[in-house]
Amino acid sequence: MGYKPIGDYGIIGDLHTVALVGTDGSIDWCCLPHFDSASVFASILDHKAGGHFKISPKRDGNRRQMYLPETNILHTRFLQDEGGVGELTDFMPVESDEPGQSPKRHQIIRMLSVVRGRVTFVLECAPAFNYARDSHSVEIEENGAIFRSPNLTLGLVSPVPLQVRDGIVHAEFTLSAGRSLTFFLEHLEPNEKGALLSTPESAEEAFQKTAAFWQQWLAQCQYSGRWREVVHRSALTLKLLTYARTGAIVAAPTMSLPEFFGGRRNWDYRYTWIRDASFTLYGLLRLGFSNEARRFMDWLESRCHDLNPDGSIQLMYGIDGRHELPEEELLHLDGYRGSRPVRLGNAAAGQLQLDMYGPLMDAIYLYNQDKDGSPISYSLWMNLCRLLDYVSANWQQPDEGIWEVRGGRHNFVYSRVMCWVALDRGIRLSDKHGYPADRTKWIAERDRIYTEVMQCGWNKKAQAFVQHYEGAGLDAANLIMPLVYFVSPNDPRMISTINRTMEQLASGSLVYRYQTWDAAPDGLQGEEGTFSMCTFWLVEALTKAGRLHEARLIFEKMLSYSNHLRLFAEEVSHTGEQLGNFPQALTHMALISAAYNLDKALNKKQWNEAHTRWASANPYTR
């Protein structure tokens, strides 16, 4: 079967988990029942042993994939050389996103039809439970099959006869124009009664309710600018990555997709980083999705009530709020295109990443400023004071930073800047609402950070803010400095930093996060792709600096690197392929932010130009 490009997938989900569906009709990644549950299908990590669920024409042909407008319902079209045309519609039913409400049953519904000619299809359902570590049995029923493993049971409802071979269910059948069939893959409780009772009528009802849910949700979006289509797709993607039960937002729904083919930078992203989720909250607030912002704030407040004794907070959690995310290597899996190791869990949970306090406090500040935001409770403010006291006392420590380096701690400039942001936003909240705080200490430490960054973070030889005090290498993360109001976008030092970043870290319009070709600062060997979020940060930095022509050109070029569905992974290779976990929340958040702010700046420029023309043509204004 081989590996498809990472960009050859679409994503469907039910706000509890997702599935990746290839353009060939194969589901190659799915964890049930939740985002961070063990995989059922993982052929994207091992095309032989990982497991898949494929419905596709027996003969290969052209394929096209799209979403039903304004939804996360995926539509794949198969075009045969002989003239036959088949269509496969995939979705996971969603009726509500209210906290605490789970689907009656996690389902993947696959509606297959032929619109022209005759097409012979092949079905192959080959689950590989628990990351292909557990065996399973298969029971053929009158209308499908049941797969039983030690910890999970799946039901496949099929209107065509099935055969079993080596634990894999097969079928071959032919449809002519006007005919349709519906298949259901369902998560079952062990020994569940009344299984395999789903019908085409129930599928149609679920389809209508799911389409209505997504369309009504997207109708809340307040963005109607130049890039409406891509912003809407990014918003829908971010919603898919939200765990409805708690409001937590996963960094990505996949694990161990490589940042370079054959490389070792392969991480499990199916968890909630305080930093990533806080940035995502900013994007959702900008678009008017106040309910999502409120639910994430509820989740964040719960985390803030669970601070460590010293006032610090863990940098990442399981979607259910659990602390322990032990990392292990799944040596029995080949890895995407041989990219080993395949990692489960994430040891970065135990790192010191001081930068995360900036996005956290910025998100709380922005939510508090939003017209639909709610006031901060007394108990939350008291915990935020403990947290900010921790930042005041610890900002000078070296840490692993935003890039979660595994080669030793450094005095990262970005971490210092984000500690400044944390204290600054805390001071602003205290000033605005009269909250009690040790303002004298916070202001003093904030100002010390600013002075130190300007003295130690600026490298005269490099003529730029550098990655850390111990070296002269650049870091694209520093592009965020004017975006968080640490420095003016037109400050000579910032202008020079932008220019040096474009010279040294950019490949055309694509931006590397740092240099790995000389000496990688993360302690790992090998290269990586360009970092998509950093490219969008460059767009915003140029926008803030008034360099709108450059910003727009880079933004438009970057959009051309999305996949056929306007989805982005974490990185883009030098050949234009998607790299890393897919789709990635931070990339789509950065896209939304860049589009929003670039649109705003272009509109202002157009208005100013129109006003100037009007004034010059009007004799009464002279």
Residue pairs with C-beta under 8 A, 6 or more apart in sequence:
1 26
1 43
1 47
1 48
1 52
2 47
3 44
3 47
3 336
3 337
4 22
4 23
4 24
4 26
4 28
4 44
5 577
5 578
6 44
6 257
6 336
6 569
6 577
6 578
6 579
6 580
6 582
7 563
7 564
7 567
7 569
7 577
7 578
7 582
8 22
8 23
8 24
8 563
9 20
9 21
9 22
9 23
9 28
9 29
9 44
9 563
9 567
9 582
10 20
10 21
10 23
10 65
10 67
10 74
10 76
10 90
10 565
10 567
11 18
11 19
11 20
11 21
11 72
11 74
11 237
11 240
11 253
11 567
11 583
12 18
12 19
12 21
12 72
12 73
12 74
12 90
12 91
12 92
12 108
12 240
13 19
13 72
13 92
13 94
13 240
13 253
14 92
14 93
14 94
14 103
14 106
14 107
15 94
15 97
15 239
15 240
15 242
15 243
15 244
16 33
16 34
16 35
16 102
16 103
16 106
16 243
16 244
16 245
17 30
17 31
17 32
17 33
17 34
17 35
17 37
17 92
17 106
17 253
18 29
18 30
18 35
18 92
18 240
18 241
18 253
19 27
19 29
19 30
19 41
19 90
19 92
19 108
20 27
20 28
20 29
20 30
20 44
20 253
20 254
20 582
21 27
21 28
21 74
21 76
21 90
22 28
23 63
23 64
23 65
23 76
23 564
24 54
24 56
24 63
25 54
25 55
25 56
25 76
25 78
25 88
26 43
26 52
26 53
26 54
26 56
27 41
27 52
27 53
27 54
27 90
27 108
28 41
28 42
28 43
28 44
28 50
28 52
29 39
29 41
29 42
29 43
29 44
29 45
29 253
29 254
30 39
30 40
30 41
30 53
30 108
31 37
31 38
31 39
31 40
31 253
31 270
32 40
32 106
32 152
32 154
32 187
33 106
33 187
34 243
34 319
34 320
35 241
35 243
35 250
35 253
35 270
35 319
36 250
36 270
36 271
36 318
36 319
38 129
38 130
38 131
38 151
38 152
39 45
39 50
39 51
39 128
39 130
39 131
39 132
40 51
40 127
40 128
40 129
40 152
40 154
41 50
41 51
41 52
41 53
41 127
41 128
42 50
42 51
42 128
42 131
42 132
42 333
43 50
43 51
43 52
43 128
44 50
44 254
44 257
44 336
45 255
45 256
45 257
45 333
45 334
45 335
45 336
45 342
46 132
46 333
46 334
46 335
46 342
47 334
48 334
49 128
49 132
49 332
49 333
49 334
50 128
50 132
50 333
51 126
51 127
51 128
51 129
51 132
52 124
52 126
53 108
53 124
53 125
53 126
53 127
53 185
54 122
54 123
54 124
54 125
55 88
55 110
55 112
55 121
55 122
55 123
55 183
56 78
56 88
56 121
56 122
57 78
57 80
57 84
57 86
57 119
57 120
57 121
57 122
58 120
58 121
58 122
58 172
59 80
59 81
59 82
59 120
61 78
61 79
61 80
61 81
62 78
62 79
63 76
63 77
63 78
63 79
64 76
64 77
64 79
65 74
65 75
65 76
65 77
65 564
65 565
66 74
66 75
66 77
66 565
67 73
67 74
67 75
67 233
67 236
67 565
68 74
68 75
68 89
68 211
70 214
70 215
70 218
70 232
70 236
71 91
71 210
71 211
71 214
71 215
71 218
71 236
72 91
72 214
72 236
72 239
72 240
73 89
73 90
73 91
73 207
73 210
73 211
73 214
74 89
74 90
74 91
75 87
75 88
75 89
75 90
76 87
76 88
76 89
76 90
77 85
77 86
77 87
77 88
78 84
78 85
78 86
78 87
78 88
78 119
79 85
80 86
80 117
80 119
82 117
83 116
83 117
84 114
84 116
84 117
84 118
84 119
85 114
85 115
85 116
85 117
85 119
86 112
86 113
86 114
86 115
86 119
86 121
86 175
87 112
87 113
87 114
87 115
88 110
88 111
88 112
89 110
89 111
89 112
89 207
90 108
90 109
90 110
90 111
91 108
91 109
91 206
91 207
91 210
92 103
92 106
92 107
92 108
92 109
92 210
93 103
93 107
93 109
93 206
93 209
93 210
94 103
94 209
94 210
94 213
94 214
95 103
95 209
95 210
95 213
96 213
96 244
97 213
97 217
97 239
97 242
97 244
98 244
99 244
99 245
99 246
99 247
99 295
99 298
100 245
101 244
102 244
102 245
105 186
105 187
105 188
106 186
106 187
107 184
107 185
107 186
107 187
107 198
107 206
108 184
108 185
108 186
109 182
109 183
109 184
109 203
109 206
109 207
110 182
110 183
110 184
110 185
111 180
111 181
111 182
111 183
111 203
111 207
112 121
112 175
112 180
112 181
112 182
112 183
113 175
113 179
113 180
113 181
114 175
114 176
114 177
114 178
114 179
114 180
115 177
115 178
116 177
117 176
117 177
118 174
118 175
118 176
118 177
119 174
119 175
120 172
120 173
120 174
121 172
121 173
121 174
121 175
122 170
122 171
122 172
123 158
123 160
123 162
123 169
123 170
123 171
123 172
123 173
123 183
124 168
124 169
124 170
125 145
125 147
125 156
125 168
125 169
125 185
126 167
126 168
126 169
127 136
127 147
127 149
127 154
129 135
129 136
129 147
129 149
129 150
129 151
129 152
130 149
130 150
130 151
130 152
131 330
131 333
131 344
132 332
132 333
133 330
133 332
134 149
134 150
134 151
135 149
135 167
136 147
136 148
136 149
136 167
137 147
137 148
137 167
138 145
138 146
138 147
138 148
138 164
138 167
138 169
139 145
139 146
139 148
140 162
140 164
140 169
141 196
143 157
143 158
143 159
143 196
144 155
144 156
144 157
144 158
144 162
144 184
144 196
145 155
145 156
145 158
145 162
145 164
145 169
146 153
146 154
146 155
146 156
146 188
146 195
146 196
147 153
147 154
147 155
147 156
148 190
152 187
153 187
153 188
153 189
153 190
153 192
154 185
154 186
154 187
154 188
155 184
155 185
155 186
155 188
155 195
155 196
156 162
156 169
156 183
156 184
156 185
156 186
156 196
157 183
157 184
157 185
157 186
157 196
157 197
157 198
158 171
158 183
159 181
159 182
159 183
159 200
160 171
160 173
160 181
161 171
162 169
162 170
162 171
163 169
163 170
163 171
164 170
173 181
175 181
180 200
182 199
182 200
182 203
184 198
184 203
186 195
186 196
186 198
188 195
214 236
217 239
218 232
218 235
218 236
220 288
220 289
220 291
221 231
221 232
221 235
221 287
221 288
221 289
222 287
222 288
223 231
223 232
223 286
223 287
223 288
223 592
223 595
223 596
223 599
225 231
225 595
225 596
225 599
225 603
226 595
226 599
226 602
227 555
227 559
227 595
227 599
229 566
230 559
230 562
230 566
230 591
230 595
231 287
231 591
231 592
231 595
231 596
233 565
233 566
233 567
234 283
234 566
234 588
234 589
234 591
234 592
235 283
235 284
235 287
235 289
235 588
235 592
237 567
237 583
237 585
237 588
238 249
238 280
238 283
238 284
238 585
238 588
238 589
238 592
239 289
239 292
240 253
241 249
241 250
241 252
241 253
241 583
241 585
242 248
242 249
242 250
242 292
242 295
242 296
243 249
243 250
243 272
243 319
245 319
245 320
246 295
246 299
246 319
246 320
246 321
247 292
247 295
247 296
247 297
247 298
247 299
248 272
248 277
248 296
248 299
248 317
248 319
248 320
248 321
249 272
249 276
249 277
249 280
249 281
249 296
249 585
250 269
250 270
250 271
250 272
250 319
250 585
251 269
251 270
251 271
251 272
251 273
251 276
251 581
251 584
251 585
251 586
252 269
252 270
252 570
252 580
252 581
252 582
252 583
252 584
252 585
253 269
253 270
253 581
253 583
254 269
254 270
254 581
254 582
255 267
255 268
255 269
255 270
255 342
255 343
255 344
255 581
256 266
256 267
256 268
256 335
256 336
256 339
256 341
256 342
256 343
256 344
256 581
257 266
257 336
257 339
257 569
257 579
257 580
257 581
257 582
258 265
258 266
258 335
258 336
258 337
258 339
258 579
258 580
259 265
259 266
259 528
259 529
259 570
259 571
259 579
259 580
260 339
260 526
260 527
260 528
260 529
260 573
260 579
261 336
261 337
261 338
261 339
261 573
261 579
262 337
262 338
262 339
262 526
263 339
263 524
263 526
263 527
263 528
264 339
264 340
264 341
264 524
264 525
264 526
265 522
265 524
265 526
265 528
266 335
266 336
266 339
266 340
266 341
266 342
266 343
267 343
267 346
267 348
267 581
268 325
268 327
268 343
268 344
268 345
268 346
269 346
269 570
269 581
269 584
270 319
271 316
271 317
271 318
271 319
271 325
271 346
271 349
272 299
272 316
272 317
272 318
272 319
273 315
273 316
273 356
274 300
274 303
274 313
274 314
274 315
274 316
274 317
274 356
274 359
274 360
275 315
275 353
275 355
275 356
275 359
275 360
275 402
276 585
276 586
276 589
277 296
277 299
277 300
277 585
278 300
278 356
278 359
278 360
278 362
278 363
279 359
279 363
279 586
279 589
279 590
280 296
280 585
280 586
280 589
281 292
281 293
281 296
281 297
281 363
281 366
281 367
282 362
282 363
282 366
282 589
282 593
283 588
283 589
283 590
283 592
283 593
284 292
284 293
284 296
285 293
285 366
285 367
285 370
286 592
286 593
286 596
287 592
287 596
290 370
290 372
290 373
293 367
293 370
293 372
293 373
294 367
294 372
294 373
294 374
297 363
297 364
297 367
297 374
299 321
300 360
300 363
300 364
301 377
301 380
302 321
303 313
303 314
303 317
303 321
304 313
304 380
304 383
304 384
304 387
305 379
305 380
305 383
306 313
306 321
307 313
307 383
307 386
307 387
308 314
310 390
311 386
311 387
311 389
311 390
312 387
312 390
312 394
313 356
313 357
313 360
313 387
314 323
314 349
315 348
315 349
315 351
315 353
315 356
316 325
316 346
316 348
316 349
317 323
317 325
317 349
318 324
318 325
323 349
324 349
325 345
325 346
325 347
325 349
326 345
326 347
327 343
327 344
327 345
327 346
327 347
328 343
328 344
328 345
329 341
329 342
329 343
329 344
330 341
330 342
330 343
330 344
331 340
331 341
331 342
333 342
334 340
334 342
335 341
335 342
348 400
348 404
351 399
351 400
351 404
352 397
352 399
352 400
352 409
353 399
353 400
353 401
353 402
353 404
353 415
354 391
354 394
354 395
354 397
354 399
354 415
354 418
354 419
355 399
355 401
355 402
355 412
355 414
355 415
355 417
355 418
355 419
356 418
357 387
357 388
357 391
357 418
357 419
357 421
357 422
358 417
358 418
358 419
358 420
358 421
358 422
358 425
358 484
359 418
359 421
360 387
360 422
361 384
361 388
361 421
361 422
361 423
361 425
361 426
362 421
362 422
362 425
362 484
364 376
364 384
364 425
364 429
365 425
365 428
365 429
367 373
368 375
368 376
368 429
368 432
375 433
376 384
376 429
376 433
376 435
381 429
381 435
384 426
384 429
385 426
385 436
385 437
385 438
387 422
388 422
388 423
388 426
388 437
388 442
389 438
389 441
391 419
391 422
391 423
391 445
392 423
392 438
392 441
392 442
392 445
395 415
395 416
395 419
395 445
395 449
397 409
398 409
398 410
398 411
398 412
399 409
399 410
399 412
399 415
400 406
400 409
401 410
401 412
401 414
401 415
401 468
401 477
402 412
402 414
402 415
402 418
402 477
403 477
403 513
403 514
403 521
403 522
404 522
405 521
405 522
405 523
406 522
406 523
406 524
407 520
407 521
407 522
407 523
407 524
408 523
410 467
410 468
410 469
410 470
410 471
410 521
411 456
411 468
411 469
411 470
412 467
412 468
412 475
413 453
413 457
413 465
413 466
413 467
413 468
413 469
413 475
413 478
414 467
414 475
414 477
414 478
414 480
416 449
416 452
416 453
416 457
417 449
417 453
417 478
417 480
417 481
417 484
417 486
418 484
419 449
420 446
420 449
420 450
420 453
420 486
421 484
421 486
423 442
423 443
423 445
423 446
423 449
424 446
424 485
426 437
426 442
427 437
427 439
427 442
427 443
427 446
429 435
430 436
430 437
430 439
430 442
431 439
450 486
453 465
453 486
454 493
456 469
457 465
457 466
457 469
458 464
458 465
458 466
458 493
459 465
459 466
459 472
461 472
462 472
462 474
462 500
463 496
463 500
464 474
464 478
464 493
464 496
464 497
464 500
464 501
465 478
465 481
465 493
465 494
465 497
466 472
466 473
466 474
466 475
466 478
467 473
467 474
467 475
467 477
467 478
467 514
467 521
468 475
468 521
471 521
473 514
473 515
473 518
473 521
474 497
474 500
474 501
474 504
474 505
474 514
474 515
475 513
475 514
476 501
476 505
476 511
476 512
476 513
476 514
476 531
476 534
476 537
476 538
477 513
477 534
477 537
478 497
478 501
479 497
479 498
479 501
479 534
479 537
479 538
479 540
479 541
480 537
480 541
481 487
481 494
481 497
482 488
482 489
482 491
482 494
482 541
482 544
482 545
483 537
483 540
483 541
483 544
487 493
487 494
488 494
489 495
489 541
489 544
489 545
489 546
490 545
490 546
494 541
494 545
495 545
498 538
498 541
498 542
498 545
501 511
501 538
502 538
504 515
505 511
505 512
505 513
505 514
505 515
505 534
506 512
506 538
507 530
507 574
508 557
509 535
509 553
509 554
509 557
509 558
510 530
510 535
510 558
510 561
510 572
511 530
511 531
511 534
511 535
511 537
511 538
512 528
512 530
512 531
512 534
513 531
513 534
514 520
514 521
516 522
516 526
516 527
516 528
517 527
520 526
528 571
528 579
529 571
529 572
529 573
529 574
529 579
529 580
530 571
530 572
530 573
530 574
531 570
531 571
532 558
532 561
532 568
532 569
532 570
532 571
532 572
532 584
532 587
532 590
533 570
533 584
533 586
533 587
533 589
533 590
535 554
535 558
536 555
536 558
536 587
536 590
536 591
536 593
536 594
537 590
537 594
538 554
539 551
539 554
539 555
539 558
539 594
539 598
540 551
540 590
540 593
540 594
540 597
540 598
542 548
542 550
542 551
542 554
543 551
543 594
543 597
543 598
543 601
544 597
546 601
548 598
548 601
548 602
548 605
551 598
551 601
552 598
552 602
555 594
555 595
555 598
558 591
559 566
561 568
561 572
561 576
562 568
563 578
567 582
567 583
568 578
568 582
568 583
568 584
568 587
568 588
568 591
569 578
569 579
569 580
569 581
569 582
569 583
569 584
569 587
570 579
570 580
570 581
570 582
570 584
570 586
570 587
571 578
571 579
571 580
572 578
572 579
573 579
614 621
615 621
